[in-house]
């Protein structure tokens, strides 16, 4: 099933809004997928698109500095946070 670009953009906006509300925390792909009620693979594709557009940042290390082998955490980039913060006020 193909999802239209408009719907993809709206779902991406949901991701960005979720990360904005929980800034500066970072979340695993599975948690974000659960919050927006979407499949993990589809959510990961959207997250990678958002990363490519520099709207979010990918964290590949845990709190002890070790690399994740198969996981990533995501958080809102500083530029995105500042832009959203201006619009909210």
C-alpha positions as CSV (number, residue, x, y, z in Angstrom):
1,X,0.0,0.0,0.0
2,X,1.3,3.4,-1.0
3,X,1.0,6.3,1.4
4,X,0.6,9.8,-0.2
5,X,3.3,12.4,0.3
6,X,0.8,14.6,2.2
7,X,0.2,11.8,4.7
8,X,3.9,11.1,5.0
9,X,4.5,14.8,5.8
10,X,1.7,14.8,8.4
11,X,3.2,11.7,10.1
12,X,6.6,13.3,10.0
13,X,5.1,16.4,11.7
14,X,3.7,14.1,14.4
15,X,7.2,12.7,15.0
16,X,8.8,16.2,15.2
17,X,6.0,17.4,17.6
18,X,6.5,14.3,19.8
19,X,10.3,15.0,20.0
20,X,9.7,18.7,20.6
21,X,7.4,18.0,23.5
22,X,10.0,15.6,25.1
23,X,13.1,17.7,24.3
24,X,16.0,17.1,25.2
25,X,15.2,13.4,25.8
26,X,16.0,11.0,23.0
27,X,13.9,8.0,22.1
28,X,14.5,4.7,20.3
29,X,12.7,4.1,17.0
30,X,10.4,1.5,18.6
31,X,9.2,4.0,21.2
32,X,8.5,6.7,18.6
33,X,6.6,4.2,16.4
34,X,4.5,3.2,19.4
35,X,3.7,6.8,20.2
36,X,2.5,7.7,16.7
37,X,0.9,4.3,16.2
38,X,2.9,3.3,13.1
39,X,5.1,0.4,12.0
40,X,8.7,0.5,13.1
41,X,10.1,0.1,9.6
42,X,7.9,2.8,8.2
43,X,8.8,5.1,11.2
44,X,12.5,4.4,10.6
45,X,12.2,5.5,6.9
46,X,10.6,8.7,8.0
47,X,13.2,9.3,10.7
48,X,16.0,8.8,8.2
49,X,14.3,11.3,5.8
50,X,14.0,13.8,8.7
51,X,17.7,13.2,9.6
52,X,18.7,13.9,5.9
53,X,16.8,17.2,6.1
54,X,18.7,18.0,9.4
55,X,15.5,18.2,11.4
56,X,16.4,15.5,13.9
57,X,19.7,14.0,15.2
58,X,20.6,10.3,15.4
59,X,22.4,9.1,18.5
60,X,24.3,5.8,17.9
61,X,26.0,5.6,21.4
62,X,24.6,4.7,24.8
63,X,25.2,6.8,27.9
64,X,28.5,5.0,28.6
65,X,29.9,5.8,25.1
66,X,29.5,2.4,23.6
67,X,28.1,2.1,20.1
68,X,24.7,0.6,19.5
69,X,25.0,-2.3,17.1
70,X,21.4,-2.4,15.8
71,X,19.6,0.5,17.5
72,X,19.4,4.2,17.3
73,X,18.0,6.9,19.5
74,X,16.5,10.1,18.0
75,X,16.2,13.7,19.2
76,X,15.2,17.0,17.8
77,X,18.1,19.0,16.3
78,X,18.9,22.4,17.9
79,X,17.9,24.2,14.7
80,X,14.5,22.5,14.7
81,X,13.9,23.0,18.4
82,X,14.6,26.8,18.1
83,X,12.3,27.1,15.1
84,X,9.4,25.3,16.8
85,X,10.0,27.2,20.0
86,X,9.7,30.5,18.2
87,X,6.4,29.4,16.6
88,X,5.0,28.2,19.9
89,X,5.5,31.5,21.6
